[in-house]
Amino acid sequence: MPLQAGFAQRGGQAAPPSTAKAGAPIDLTGTWVPLITEDWRVRMVTPKKGDYESVPISADGRKVADAWDPAKDEAASQLCKAYGAGAVMRMPGRIRVSWENDSTLKIETEAGTQTRHLQFIPPAQQPPAAPPSLQGVSVAG
C-alpha cells in the first residue's frame, strides 16, 4: 500500500505539512455567493445606531457601539468608517477566496471592494503589532 502524504509509518509521528496551503483541511478557494436568510434585514439595510440585534456582543462592545456618532463620521467625510472588516463580511455580494501564496489566504469582497489577507504565520515569525486601524491585521492559525 503506498504511503499517503502526512501519514506516519510504523507508529511514528507524521511530518507537519510544508505550508499552510498544503495543510488546509478543506479547499475554500473559489467564488462564494451568500444566502440571505433570517438576518436579511441587517444585510440589506444599514442598521441604525444601537441596533446590534443578532450580533454577539459583550457589555464593553455594547458601550463602544453606543458611543458611535454617525453624524460625526458624516461631518468628517468618513461615511464608510462603520463598514470595517467585520461588517463587510455580512453584506450581500460575492467573495472570492484564493491563495496569494503558500501562507496567505486572500479574500476579496465585492461589497466595499476590500481585500483581506489571512496570514498563516507561526507566532515566532509574526510581524510586530501595527498601530490600530479599521482594517486590522489578520493572523490565522
C-alpha positions as CSV (number, residue, x, y, z in Angstrom):
1,M,0.0,0.0,0.0
2,P,1.5,3.4,-0.9
3,L,2.1,5.9,1.8
4,Q,-0.1,9.0,1.8
5,A,1.4,12.4,2.5
6,G,1.2,13.5,6.1
7,F,0.8,9.9,7.5
8,A,3.4,8.3,9.7
9,Q,4.8,4.8,9.1
10,R,5.0,2.2,11.9
11,G,3.7,4.4,14.8
12,G,6.0,7.4,14.1
13,Q,4.7,10.9,14.1
14,A,3.5,12.4,10.8
15,A,5.6,15.2,9.4
16,P,3.8,18.5,9.5
17,P,2.6,20.0,6.2
18,S,5.2,22.0,4.5
19,T,2.9,25.1,4.1
20,A,-0.4,26.4,5.3
21,K,-1.8,25.8,1.8
22,A,-0.7,22.2,1.8
23,G,-2.1,21.6,5.3
24,A,-5.5,23.1,4.7
25,P,-8.2,20.6,5.8
26,I,-10.6,21.7,3.1
27,D,-10.3,23.8,-0.1
28,L,-12.3,27.1,0.3
29,T,-11.0,28.7,-2.9
30,G,-13.5,29.9,-5.4
31,T,-16.2,32.5,-5.7
32,W,-18.9,32.4,-3.0
33,V,-22.4,33.9,-3.0
34,P,-24.3,34.4,0.3
35,L,-27.7,33.0,1.1
36,I,-29.9,35.8,2.6
37,T,-31.8,34.1,5.4
38,E,-33.0,35.2,8.8
39,D,-30.7,38.2,9.0
40,W,-31.6,39.7,5.6
41,R,-32.6,43.0,7.3
42,V,-29.1,43.6,8.6
43,R,-27.5,42.5,5.4
44,M,-29.7,44.6,3.0
45,V,-30.4,47.7,5.1
46,T,-27.9,49.6,7.1
47,P,-29.0,49.3,10.8
48,K,-29.5,52.4,12.8
49,K,-27.2,53.3,15.7
50,G,-27.9,51.0,18.7
51,D,-29.3,48.2,16.5
52,Y,-26.9,45.3,17.0
53,E,-29.5,42.5,17.1
54,S,-28.1,39.1,16.2
55,V,-24.5,40.2,16.8
56,P,-22.9,38.5,19.7
57,I,-21.6,41.5,21.7
58,S,-20.2,41.9,25.2
59,A,-21.1,44.7,27.6
60,D,-17.9,46.5,26.7
61,G,-18.6,46.1,23.0
62,R,-22.1,47.5,23.6
63,K,-20.6,50.6,25.2
64,V,-18.3,51.1,22.2
65,A,-21.3,50.6,19.7
66,D,-23.4,53.0,21.7
67,A,-20.7,55.7,21.6
68,W,-20.6,55.7,17.8
69,D,-21.7,59.0,16.4
70,P,-22.7,58.7,12.7
71,A,-23.2,62.4,12.3
72,K,-19.6,63.0,13.4
73,D,-18.4,60.5,10.7
74,E,-20.6,62.2,8.1
75,A,-19.2,65.7,9.0
76,A,-15.6,64.3,8.7
77,S,-16.5,62.7,5.2
78,Q,-15.9,59.2,6.7
79,L,-19.3,57.7,5.7
80,C,-17.7,54.3,5.2
81,K,-16.0,54.2,8.6
82,A,-18.6,51.9,10.1
83,Y,-18.1,49.3,7.4
84,G,-14.8,47.8,8.5
85,A,-13.6,44.2,8.1
86,G,-16.3,42.7,10.4
87,A,-19.2,44.4,8.7
88,V,-18.2,43.9,5.1
89,M,-18.4,40.1,5.5
90,R,-22.1,40.3,6.4
91,M,-23.0,42.4,3.4
92,P,-24.6,40.9,0.3
93,G,-22.3,40.3,-2.6
94,R,-19.8,37.8,-3.8
95,I,-16.5,37.0,-2.2
96,R,-13.5,35.4,-4.0
97,V,-11.2,33.2,-1.9
98,S,-7.8,32.3,-3.3
99,W,-4.2,31.6,-2.1
100,E,-2.0,34.6,-2.6
101,N,1.0,32.4,-1.7
102,D,1.6,29.3,0.3
103,S,1.0,31.0,3.7
104,T,-1.6,33.8,2.8
105,L,-5.2,33.2,2.1
106,K,-6.8,36.1,0.2
107,I,-10.5,37.1,0.5
108,E,-11.7,39.7,-2.0
109,T,-15.1,41.2,-1.3
110,E,-17.5,42.7,-3.9
111,A,-19.3,44.8,-1.3
112,G,-16.9,47.5,-0.3
113,T,-14.2,46.2,-2.7
114,Q,-12.0,45.2,0.2
115,T,-9.3,42.6,0.3
116,R,-8.4,40.6,3.4
117,H,-5.3,38.6,3.9
118,L,-5.3,35.8,6.4
119,Q,-1.6,35.2,7.1
120,F,-0.8,31.7,8.5
121,I,2.4,32.7,10.3
122,P,3.9,30.9,13.3
123,P,3.8,33.1,16.4
124,A,7.6,33.5,16.5
125,Q,7.6,34.9,12.9
126,Q,4.6,37.3,13.3
127,P,5.4,40.9,12.5
128,P,5.4,43.5,15.3
129,A,2.0,44.9,16.1
130,A,0.9,47.7,13.8
131,P,-1.0,50.7,15.0
132,P,-4.7,50.1,15.3
133,S,-6.7,50.5,12.0
134,L,-10.2,50.0,10.8
135,Q,-8.9,47.0,8.6
136,G,-6.7,45.4,11.3
137,V,-4.3,42.6,10.7
138,S,-5.5,39.0,10.4
139,V,-3.1,36.3,11.6
140,A,-4.6,32.9,11.2
141,G,-3.7,29.6,12.9
